Amino acid sequence: MTESLGSFPLPDHPLLATWASALNDAGYWATLMDAEWRIVFVTDELLLSHRDMGAALPPPIGAHFLSAEWREFNETALGSSRSSEDLRASFLDTGRFVLAGTPGGREQLRRVLEPQLASFVDQLQPEELPDVWINRQRFKTAGAESLARTMWLRIDDPGGERVGVCMMAKPMAGMSHLARAAATADLTHLERMSVVDAPARHPAAILMADLEASSPLARHLSTAQFFAFGRRLVRAADRCVIDAGGIVGRHVGDGVVAYFLAETTGSESAAARGCITAARLLRELLPDIAARSELSDAEISFRFGLHWGATLYMGRILTAGRSEVTALGDEANEAARIEACATNGKMLASKSLVERLNGTDADALELDTRQTKYAPLADLATATDKARRDAPSIAVCEL
């Protein structure tokens, strides 16, 4: 979270403070208002979503829920501008409850309203806010506009007097869908992925790996067996990448792509170390994956290509059907060429990657980078035509 979007202090009112603390601990999107409909608290999770929507400034604590200041925040900071008709409909929907809870009635409400809404006050019919009320609101995140269900909860003190309102939102998707989407997600990995939500250049180590001779293997196994094998392989690969500090990239067929960013691992050396570690971890797991799939070790051979990308242009692609991280640039193409040359289960790493390692990380990997010998990709007996054409001078070594 940016410094300007840091956590808010708890409200002064003890009951609202209790609500704020509980909502924050539970990780909800929620906004709390006091008895006079002034914003007194926004949960950390909602602030994080505000950041993802592009907000650079915090919500205006103390502003009235229907004030010009609050609408300006939503339009300017969150990019959720609405037509005059949408504003009117929304105001008439919620304004009836606000009017009923405004001691000075219509005149006092007019004084706090933005001018665009003041003319609609006479159309309101005051109505007490029920214990629970649900409506829909639009929001923007990850560059897309969507709908959220918003649940309004009346907060009363032990004497039955309203002391505040909780506005708690969630995406329109039901919890069964959200649970399936997030059930196996690694929370640390999700945090790493947020770094590349907005496309930009990032120095990173690149890991590309692919299963050799997958077509004969697919013919040898039943479809169900081959699917189970592929699922085991992908899950193991992703786990190795995540445990080594990386970000999982796209999966194409039997291929694995991952990125290890200097900014999330701590340094370029740490990123290079994480890349090599993940590749080694996956290679060590291959015999177990083979055994569980009723295959011999000889039937599974993986090519590994490791490279450094100093100017990778990385970003997250979100569509209605998928979410993935991808990278573009010459170095991404070079990594693919290195991987294609690593036949017979080899692991080839570029000189630019290996020489990112400092002494401590090299020792941890048991590599003597001062004595490592390299060869141009074009000189390898396994060099492909594309490698000789696109990346002939890339220096590599076998790990």
C-alpha positions as CSV (number, residue, x, y, z in Angstrom):
1,M,0.0,0.0,0.0
2,T,1.3,3.5,-0.8
3,E,2.1,5.7,2.1
4,S,-0.8,8.0,1.3
5,L,-3.2,5.0,1.4
6,G,-2.0,3.7,4.7
7,S,-4.2,2.2,7.4
8,F,-6.7,4.5,9.0
9,P,-7.0,4.9,12.8
10,L,-10.0,3.3,14.4
11,P,-13.1,5.6,14.9
12,D,-13.5,7.4,18.2
13,H,-16.8,5.8,19.0
14,P,-16.1,2.5,20.9
15,L,-18.8,0.5,19.1
16,L,-17.7,1.7,15.7
17,A,-14.1,1.0,16.6
18,T,-15.1,-2.6,17.5
19,W,-16.8,-2.9,14.1
20,A,-13.8,-1.4,12.3
21,S,-11.4,-3.7,14.0
22,A,-13.4,-6.8,13.3
23,L,-14.1,-5.9,9.6
24,N,-10.4,-5.2,9.1
25,D,-9.3,-8.5,10.7
26,A,-11.7,-10.4,8.6
27,G,-10.4,-8.8,5.4
28,Y,-13.7,-7.3,4.2
29,W,-14.3,-4.4,1.8
30,A,-16.1,-2.0,4.2
31,T,-16.8,1.7,4.8
32,L,-18.1,2.9,8.2
33,M,-20.2,6.0,8.7
34,D,-21.3,7.7,11.9
35,A,-24.8,8.6,12.9
36,E,-24.6,11.8,10.8
37,W,-23.5,9.8,7.7
38,R,-19.9,11.0,7.8
39,I,-17.1,8.6,6.6
40,V,-15.2,7.5,9.7
41,F,-13.3,4.4,8.6
42,V,-12.3,2.4,5.4
43,T,-10.9,-1.1,5.8
44,D,-7.4,-1.9,4.7
45,E,-8.6,-4.3,2.0
46,L,-10.8,-1.6,0.4
47,L,-7.9,0.8,0.6
48,L,-5.8,-1.8,-1.3
49,S,-8.5,-2.0,-3.9
50,H,-8.5,1.8,-4.1
51,R,-4.8,1.6,-4.9
52,D,-5.4,-1.0,-7.6
53,M,-8.1,1.2,-9.1
54,G,-5.4,4.0,-9.4
55,A,-6.2,6.1,-6.4
56,A,-3.2,8.2,-5.2
57,L,-5.0,9.9,-2.3
58,P,-6.9,8.4,0.6
59,P,-10.7,8.6,0.9
60,P,-11.8,11.9,2.6
61,I,-12.4,10.8,6.2
62,G,-15.0,13.1,7.8
63,A,-16.8,13.9,4.5
64,H,-20.5,13.3,4.3
65,F,-21.5,10.3,2.3
66,L,-23.5,12.4,-0.1
67,S,-21.1,15.4,-0.2
68,A,-19.3,16.7,-3.3
69,E,-16.0,15.8,-1.6
70,W,-17.0,12.1,-1.5
71,R,-18.3,12.0,-5.1
72,E,-15.1,13.8,-6.3
73,F,-13.0,11.1,-4.6
74,N,-15.0,8.4,-6.3
75,E,-14.8,10.0,-9.7
76,T,-11.3,11.4,-9.6
77,A,-9.4,8.9,-7.6
78,L,-11.4,5.8,-8.6
79,G,-12.5,6.7,-12.1
80,S,-16.1,5.9,-11.4
81,S,-17.9,8.8,-13.1
82,R,-21.6,8.4,-13.6
83,S,-24.2,10.2,-15.7
84,S,-26.6,12.7,-14.2
85,E,-29.4,10.1,-14.4
86,D,-27.3,7.5,-12.6
87,L,-26.5,10.0,-9.9
88,R,-30.1,10.9,-9.4
89,A,-31.2,7.3,-9.3
90,S,-28.5,6.4,-6.8
91,F,-29.3,9.5,-4.7
92,L,-33.0,8.7,-4.5
93,D,-32.2,5.1,-3.6
94,T,-30.0,5.9,-0.6
95,G,-31.0,9.5,0.1
96,R,-34.3,8.4,1.7
97,F,-32.4,6.7,4.5
98,V,-30.0,9.6,4.9
99,L,-32.9,12.1,5.1
100,A,-34.6,10.1,7.8
101,G,-31.5,10.1,9.9
102,T,-30.7,13.9,9.4
103,P,-31.9,15.8,12.5
104,G,-32.4,19.1,10.6
105,G,-34.4,17.5,7.8
106,R,-34.3,18.6,4.2
107,E,-32.7,21.9,4.8
108,Q,-29.8,20.5,6.7
109,L,-29.3,17.8,4.1
110,R,-29.2,20.4,1.3
111,R,-26.4,22.1,3.2
112,V,-24.1,19.1,3.1
113,L,-25.1,17.9,-0.4
114,E,-23.2,18.6,-3.6
115,P,-25.1,21.2,-5.7
116,Q,-25.9,18.6,-8.4
117,L,-28.0,16.6,-5.9
118,A,-29.6,19.4,-3.9
119,S,-32.4,19.9,-6.4
120,F,-33.6,16.3,-5.8
121,V,-34.1,16.6,-2.1
122,D,-37.8,17.4,-2.4
123,Q,-38.3,14.1,-4.3
124,L,-37.1,12.1,-1.3
125,Q,-39.5,10.3,1.0
126,P,-37.8,9.7,4.3
127,E,-37.5,6.1,5.4
128,E,-35.8,4.6,8.4
129,L,-32.7,2.5,7.4
130,P,-33.6,-1.2,8.1
131,D,-31.3,-3.5,10.0
132,V,-30.0,-4.8,6.7
133,W,-30.4,-3.5,3.1
134,I,-28.8,-4.6,-0.1
135,N,-28.2,-2.7,-3.4
136,R,-25.7,-2.7,-6.3
137,Q,-22.9,-0.4,-7.1
138,R,-20.4,-0.1,-9.9
139,F,-16.6,-0.2,-9.2
140,K,-13.4,-0.3,-11.2
141,T,-10.5,-2.6,-10.6
142,A,-7.7,-4.1,-12.7
143,G,-8.7,-1.7,-15.5
144,A,-12.2,-3.1,-15.8
145,E,-15.6,-1.9,-14.5
146,S,-17.8,-4.3,-12.7
147,L,-20.8,-4.5,-10.3
148,A,-20.7,-5.2,-6.6
149,R,-23.4,-6.2,-4.2
150,T,-23.4,-3.7,-1.3
151,M,-24.9,-4.7,2.1
152,W,-25.8,-1.8,4.4
153,L,-25.9,-2.7,8.1
154,R,-27.4,-0.4,10.7
155,I,-25.3,-0.2,13.8
156,D,-27.3,0.5,17.0
157,D,-26.1,0.9,20.5
158,P,-27.6,-1.2,23.3
159,G,-30.4,1.3,23.7
160,G,-31.5,1.0,20.1
161,E,-30.1,4.3,19.0
162,R,-28.4,4.3,15.6
163,V,-24.7,5.2,16.0
164,G,-23.5,4.4,12.5
165,V,-23.8,2.5,9.3
166,C,-21.6,-0.2,7.7
167,M,-21.4,-0.3,3.9
168,M,-20.0,-3.7,3.1
169,A,-19.4,-4.6,-0.6
170,K,-18.4,-7.8,-2.4
171,P,-18.0,-8.7,-6.1
172,M,-21.2,-9.9,-7.8
173,A,-19.8,-13.5,-8.0
174,G,-21.2,-15.7,-5.3
175,M,-19.0,-17.1,-2.6
176,S,-19.0,-20.6,-4.2
177,H,-17.4,-19.1,-7.3
178,L,-15.0,-16.9,-5.3
179,A,-14.0,-19.9,-3.1
180,R,-13.3,-22.1,-6.1
181,A,-11.2,-19.3,-7.7
182,A,-9.2,-18.7,-4.5
183,A,-9.2,-22.1,-2.9
184,T,-5.7,-23.1,-4.0
185,A,-4.3,-19.6,-4.4
186,D,-1.1,-18.8,-2.5
187,L,-1.6,-15.5,-0.8
188,T,2.1,-14.6,-1.0
189,H,2.0,-15.2,-4.7
190,L,-1.0,-13.0,-5.1
191,E,0.9,-10.2,-3.4
192,R,3.8,-10.7,-5.8
193,M,1.4,-10.6,-8.8
194,S,0.1,-7.2,-7.7
195,V,3.5,-5.7,-8.6
196,V,2.9,-6.4,-12.2
197,D,-0.8,-5.4,-12.3
198,A,0.1,-2.3,-14.3
199,P,2.3,-3.1,-17.3
200,A,5.9,-1.8,-16.9
201,R,9.5,-2.8,-17.3
202,H,11.0,-5.0,-14.6
203,P,14.4,-6.6,-14.4
204,A,13.8,-10.3,-13.8
205,A,15.2,-13.8,-14.2
206,I,13.2,-16.0,-16.6
207,L,12.6,-19.7,-16.3
208,M,11.2,-21.6,-19.2
209,A,10.8,-25.4,-19.2
210,D,9.0,-27.8,-21.4
211,L,8.4,-31.5,-21.6
212,E,10.2,-33.4,-24.3
213,A,8.4,-36.0,-26.5
214,S,5.0,-35.2,-25.0
215,S,3.2,-36.5,-28.1
216,P,4.5,-40.1,-27.8
217,L,3.7,-40.0,-24.1
218,A,0.1,-38.8,-24.8
219,R,-0.3,-41.7,-27.2
220,H,1.1,-44.2,-24.6
221,L,-1.2,-43.1,-21.8
222,S,-4.9,-43.1,-21.6
223,T,-6.4,-39.6,-21.9
224,A,-7.4,-39.7,-18.2
225,Q,-3.9,-40.7,-17.2
226,F,-2.2,-38.1,-19.3
227,F,-4.5,-35.4,-17.9
228,A,-3.7,-36.5,-14.3
229,F,0.0,-36.5,-15.2
230,G,-0.2,-33.0,-16.7
231,R,-2.1,-31.7,-13.6
232,R,0.5,-33.1,-11.3
233,L,3.3,-31.6,-13.3
234,V,1.8,-28.1,-13.5
235,R,0.9,-28.1,-9.8
236,A,4.4,-29.2,-8.9
237,A,6.0,-26.6,-11.2
238,D,3.9,-23.8,-9.8
239,R,4.7,-24.8,-6.2
240,C,8.4,-24.8,-7.0
241,V,8.2,-21.3,-8.5
242,I,6.2,-19.9,-5.7
243,D,8.4,-21.5,-3.0
244,A,11.5,-20.0,-4.7
245,G,10.1,-16.5,-4.7
246,G,8.9,-16.3,-8.3
247,I,5.8,-15.4,-10.2
248,V,4.0,-18.0,-12.3
249,G,3.7,-17.1,-15.9
250,R,1.6,-18.6,-18.7
251,H,1.2,-22.4,-19.2
252,V,1.2,-23.5,-22.8
253,G,0.7,-27.2,-23.4
254,D,3.4,-28.9,-21.2
255,G,5.4,-25.7,-21.0
256,V,6.2,-23.7,-17.8
257,V,7.2,-20.1,-17.7
258,A,8.1,-18.1,-14.5
259,Y,9.6,-14.8,-13.6
260,F,11.7,-13.8,-10.6
261,L,11.7,-10.1,-10.1
262,A,14.5,-8.2,-8.5
263,E,12.1,-6.0,-6.7
264,T,10.1,-8.8,-5.0
265,T,13.0,-11.1,-4.3
266,G,15.2,-8.3,-2.9
267,S,18.0,-8.1,-5.5
268,E,19.1,-9.2,-8.9
269,S,21.3,-11.9,-7.3
270,A,18.3,-13.2,-5.2
271,A,16.2,-13.2,-8.4
272,A,18.8,-15.3,-10.2
273,R,19.2,-17.6,-7.3
274,G,15.4,-18.1,-7.0
275,C,15.2,-19.0,-10.7
276,I,17.9,-21.6,-10.5
277,T,16.5,-23.0,-7.3
278,A,13.0,-23.4,-8.8
279,A,14.4,-25.2,-11.8
280,R,16.4,-27.6,-9.6
281,L,13.5,-28.3,-7.3
282,L,11.3,-29.2,-10.3
283,R,13.9,-31.4,-11.8
284,E,14.3,-33.2,-8.4
285,L,10.5,-33.8,-8.3
286,L,10.2,-35.4,-11.8
287,P,11.0,-39.0,-10.7
288,D,8.2,-38.8,-8.1
289,I,5.8,-37.3,-10.6
290,A,6.7,-40.1,-13.0
291,A,6.1,-42.8,-10.3
292,R,2.8,-41.4,-9.3
293,S,1.8,-41.4,-13.0
294,E,3.0,-45.0,-13.4
295,L,5.8,-43.9,-15.7
296,S,9.5,-44.7,-15.7
297,D,12.0,-41.9,-15.1
298,A,13.2,-42.3,-18.7
299,E,9.8,-41.4,-20.0
300,I,9.9,-37.9,-18.6
301,S,12.6,-35.5,-19.8
302,F,12.4,-31.8,-19.3
303,R,14.2,-29.0,-21.0
304,F,15.2,-26.0,-18.9
305,G,16.2,-22.6,-20.2
306,L,17.2,-19.8,-17.7
307,H,17.9,-16.3,-18.7
308,W,18.1,-12.7,-17.4
309,G,15.8,-10.0,-18.6
310,A,17.0,-6.5,-17.9
311,T,14.3,-4.8,-19.8
312,L,11.3,-7.2,-19.7
313,Y,8.0,-5.5,-20.2
314,M,5.7,-7.4,-17.9
315,G,2.1,-7.2,-17.0
316,R,-1.0,-9.1,-15.9
317,I,-3.6,-10.0,-18.5
318,L,-7.1,-10.3,-17.0
319,T,-10.0,-11.3,-19.2
320,A,-13.5,-12.7,-18.5
321,G,-12.0,-16.2,-18.6
322,R,-8.4,-16.1,-17.3
323,S,-5.7,-14.3,-15.4
324,E,-2.0,-14.6,-16.2
325,V,1.3,-12.8,-16.1
326,T,3.3,-12.4,-19.3
327,A,6.4,-10.7,-20.5
328,L,7.5,-9.3,-23.8
329,G,10.9,-8.3,-25.1
330,D,14.0,-9.7,-26.8
331,E,15.1,-11.5,-23.7
332,A,11.9,-13.4,-23.4
333,N,12.4,-14.7,-26.9
334,E,16.1,-15.5,-26.2
335,A,15.0,-17.5,-23.1
336,A,12.7,-19.6,-25.4
337,R,15.6,-20.2,-27.7
338,I,17.8,-21.3,-24.8
339,E,15.2,-23.7,-23.6
340,A,14.7,-25.2,-27.0
341,C,18.4,-26.1,-27.2
342,A,18.4,-27.9,-23.8
343,T,17.5,-31.3,-25.1
344,N,17.9,-34.6,-23.3
345,G,16.9,-33.1,-19.9
346,K,19.6,-30.4,-19.8
347,M,19.4,-27.2,-17.9
348,L,21.0,-24.3,-19.8
349,A,21.6,-20.9,-18.1
350,S,22.8,-17.8,-19.8
351,K,25.9,-16.0,-18.7
352,S,23.9,-12.8,-18.0
353,L,21.8,-14.8,-15.5
354,V,24.6,-16.7,-13.7
355,E,26.8,-13.6,-13.4
356,R,24.0,-11.8,-11.5
357,L,24.8,-14.1,-8.6
358,N,26.8,-12.6,-5.7
359,G,29.3,-14.7,-3.8
360,T,26.8,-15.7,-1.1
361,D,24.1,-16.8,-3.4
362,A,26.5,-18.6,-5.7
363,D,27.9,-20.5,-2.7
364,A,24.4,-21.4,-1.6
365,L,23.8,-22.9,-5.0
366,E,27.3,-24.6,-4.9
367,L,28.3,-22.7,-8.1
368,D,31.8,-21.3,-8.7
369,T,30.9,-18.5,-11.1
370,R,34.6,-17.5,-11.4
371,Q,35.4,-20.8,-13.1
372,T,32.3,-21.3,-15.1
373,K,32.8,-21.9,-18.8
374,Y,30.3,-20.7,-21.5
375,A,29.6,-21.5,-25.1
376,P,27.7,-19.5,-27.7
377,L,24.2,-20.9,-28.3
378,A,25.0,-21.4,-32.0
379,D,28.0,-23.6,-31.1
380,L,26.0,-26.2,-29.3
381,A,25.3,-29.5,-31.0
382,T,21.7,-29.2,-29.9
383,A,21.3,-25.7,-31.3
384,T,18.0,-25.3,-33.2
385,D,17.7,-23.3,-36.5
386,K,15.8,-20.6,-34.6
387,A,18.5,-20.3,-32.0
388,R,21.2,-20.0,-34.7
389,R,19.1,-17.3,-36.4
390,D,17.8,-15.3,-33.4
391,A,20.3,-15.7,-30.6
392,P,23.5,-17.2,-31.9
393,S,25.9,-15.3,-29.6
394,I,24.0,-15.8,-26.3
395,A,26.6,-17.4,-24.0
396,V,25.2,-20.4,-21.9
397,C,26.4,-23.0,-19.5
398,E,24.9,-26.3,-18.3
399,L,23.8,-26.4,-14.7
